[in-house]
């Protein structure tokens, strides 16, 4: 187990390095000039050259990259925003609970719907419930989450002249009000992500139900619920866990659009606003932090396989 973890961490280092270089280069290749944008509309704006020197943009690109990545590795300093002059890590830490809550609620919704429908569809194969579940899975795969989110926001305003108030309330202030606001984007996002889980759950459970040990359980006269939930479901969840791990970047990255549509003050909205303002340090650092989170979550998901199936061992 220890050697496996060390190998995975060793592979994560070049991955994160590649992400940092790629994001840094892409930001510098974006059309437009952040300095020109910052001084627009300022009657007493400093010269462009003075602004570039103040931001450190007058130096070669490789020097800027080494200073940015060196500050992260040596001091844990992700830099400061060009626009707000606030430390990026402080902004990220303040907004991350909102994004984490949205991601966890989305995963909960997608897993509950996907696993439940997948189990019913597999146990009642080729029945009306199975066909309905498969149709729902295809619909969930076909509808983009951002399109559904726009419909949820716009349609009530057009048909009923009613626009919901999306003023965010922290969970610590009022759990009920917080969940009332967060459950709408979580349901919209989670329903669209439940489609792949439904299909994987159905096929995996059908495969497990054909195994010899399941047939032995049937021959012993064990109840259907016990066979499915106690003996088959645990092994059938392994592909589902793998799928959640593969979708983890989408769960986190999709929050950028969801938070922008529903105006939730999370990391996604922070990233979106920084991207529109060409705030290089914020975009670079948020991308790197999210990439590190995704790598760590995928490692945790891989290690969970041994718990779900004792036959799996890491060496």
N, C-alpha and C positions, 0 to 999 in steps of 0.2 A: 504493500500500500504506500509506504513512504517513498519508494523509488518511483512509483507511478506518479505521485503528486509532484515530486521534484522534476520529472520529465515534462509534465504538463506545464509547470511554472516556467521551465526552461524554454518551452515552445512559445509561451505567452510573451516573453521579452521581445523577440524579434517581431512578433505580431503588433505589439503596441508601438514599437519603433517605426514600423512601416506606416501605421495609422498616423502617427505624429508627423512624419515627413509628408505623407500624402495630403493631410488636411492643411498643413502649413503652406505647401506649394499651391494647392487649389485656392486658398484665400488670396495669395499674392497674384494669381492669374485672373481673378475676378475683374470684370470691367468696372471702371470708375476709380475714383480717388477718395479715400476716406478723409483726407485732410481738407480737400475742397468742400466735401459735404459738411464737415464740422464748422467751417468758417462761413458758410452761406448764411446770409441774413444777419451777420454780426457787423454792426456799424464800426466797431473799433477792434476788428479781428487782427491778430498778428499776421505777419507775412507767412506765406506758405512754407518757406524755407525754415523759419523759426519754429513753426508748428511741427514740421517733420523732424527737426532736430530734437524738439522736446519729447516727441513720442518715440524717438529712436529709429524712425523709418529712413533716415539718411544713410544708415550703415548698410553694408552688403547683406544679402538675404541669409547667407550661411552664418554670419555673425549674430543676426537676430534670432535665428533658430537655436544656435548653441546657447545663447543667453537665456532664452525661454526654457528649453529643456534642461539646461544646467540648474536653473533656479528650482525647477520641480524636483530634480534628483538630489540636490544637495541641501536645499532648505525647505522643500515642500511648498514653495512659493509659486502659485500659478499665474502670478502677475495681477495687474489691475486693468479695469475697463478704461478704454480710451474716452468714453463719454461721461461716465459717472465718477471715474477716478476711485472707485471702491474696489477692495480686494475681491478677486473673482471667487476664491474659495468661500469667503463669507457669504457672498450672494448665492452661490450654489448650495451651501449648507442650509441657508434660510428657506430656499425654494424646494429643495429635494423632498421633504416630507409630503408635499402636495403631489409630486410626480410619483413617489413611491406608493402613496395611497391609491392613486388612480390605476397604476399598474397592477397592484395586488387585487383591487376590486375587479379589474378587467380579467385577470387570470382566474379569479374565483368564479365569475360569471361564466366564462368560456368553458372552464373545466366542469362545472356543475351541469350546464346544459349539454355539452358535448358528450361527457361520460354517461349521463343518464339516458339520453336519446340513443347513444351507441349501444348501451347494454340492452335496452328494450328492442332495438332493431336486430341485434344478434340473437337474442333469446327467442324472439318471435320471427325468425327468418322467413322471408317470402310471404309474410302476412301483410294486412293493411297497415299495421303499425310500422312494419319494416319499410314499406314503400313511402309512407309519409315521412319517416325519418330520413330516408335517402334524398327525397325531394327537398326537405329543409336544409340538409347539408349542402346540396348543390346551390340553393338560393343564398345561403350564407357565404359560400365561396364566391358567388357571382357579384354580390353587392359590395362596393368599396365602402369602407368605414367612414371615410371623410364625406362621401356623397350622402350616406344615410344620416350623418351628423348635421349636414346642411339642411336636409329635408326636415329633421326633427326641430330645428331652430326656425326655419322659414315658414313651413306649412301652417303652424298655428297662427302666425302673424298674418298670413294672407287670408285664411279661411275664417278665423275667429277674431281677428283684430286683437290678438292677445300675444304678448311677448313675455316670456318668463324672466324673472330677475335672476341674473347669474352672479350676484354679489357673493364672493367667496366668504365663508365663515369657517374658521379653524375648528378642527375636531375637539380641541381642548376647550374651546369657548362654548360650543353647543354641538354635541354629537348628532342630535337629530337633524338640525339644520344643515350640518356638514354633509351627512349622508344623503339628505334630500337633494343637495346640489351635485354631489359626486356620483350618485347612482345613475343619473341620466347618461352622462358620457361613458360611464363604465358599462352600462347595458348596451349602448349603441356599439361601442368598441368590442365588447365581449361577445355579443351575438354574432358578429361577422367573423370573429376568431374561433367560434365554436364549430364551424363547418368542418375544418380539417380534423379536429379532435373527434367529431362524430364518426367520420369515415375510418380513421385509424383505430378507434375504439371498437368499432363493429368488426373490422377485418381481423384485428388481433384477438378479440374474444372468440370469434368463430374458429380461429386456428387453435386456440387453447382448448376449447370445448371438444375438439376432435382428438385430443391427446389420450393416451391409454389410461393415465391415472384418473382422468375425469370419467372415462367409461367405467372404471372400477368403482368410483364413487356412485355412479348411477346404479350399477348392479347391486350395490349394498343397500339400496333403497333410501339413500339420503335425500332430504328435501331439496327441491330445485333452488330455493333461495340460498341455502347453505352452500350448495355446490358452486353456484355462480359467484356469490359474494365472498366466500371464505377460501375457496380453492382455485377458482379460475381468474377472478378479477385481479388478484395481486400480480400474477405473471403477465396478464394482458395489459397492465398499466405501464410496462416498461417502454413500449413504443410511444405511448402517450407522453410520458415524461421526456423522452428524447425529442418529440415534436415541440413540447413547450420550451425546451432548451434551444431548439433551432429558431423558434419564434420569439425568443427573448429580445433580440435587437428590435423586432417589430413592436413588441409590447412597449419598450422604452422609447424607441424612435417615433412610434405612432403618436405618442403623447404630445409631440411637438405640434402636430396639426390639431389634435383634440383640444389641447389647452388653448391654442390660438382661436379656435371656433367658439369654445365655451368661456373664454377669457378667464382661465384658471391660472393663478400666479405661481406656476411651477417652473421647473427647469426647461420644459418645452417652450413656454412663452418667453422665458429669458433668452433661450437660444434663438428663437425666431426673431425677436426684436434685435438681437445682436447681429444676426445675419443680414437683416435689412439695412442696418446702419454700418455694415462692414467693420464691426468691432472685432478685429483680428484676434486679440488675446482671449476674448470670451469664447468665440467659436472654436478655436484650437483647444482650449483647456476643457471645455464641456465635452467635446468629442473624445478627448483622451480619457477623461474620467468615466464617461459612459462605456467606452470600449473596455476599460479595465473592469468595470462592473459586469459586463456581459461575459468576459473571459472567466471571471471568478464564479459567476452563477452557473456557467456551463460545466466548470470543474465540479461544483457541488452536485449538480444533476448527475454527472457521470458516476460520482461516488455513491449516489443513492441507489444505483442499480444493485449493488451487493446486498442492500437491505431488502429490496423487493424480490430478488431471486438469489437465494443462498448459494446456488451453483456458480455464480459469478464471483471470481476472486481476482484481485489486482496484485500483480507481482512487481 
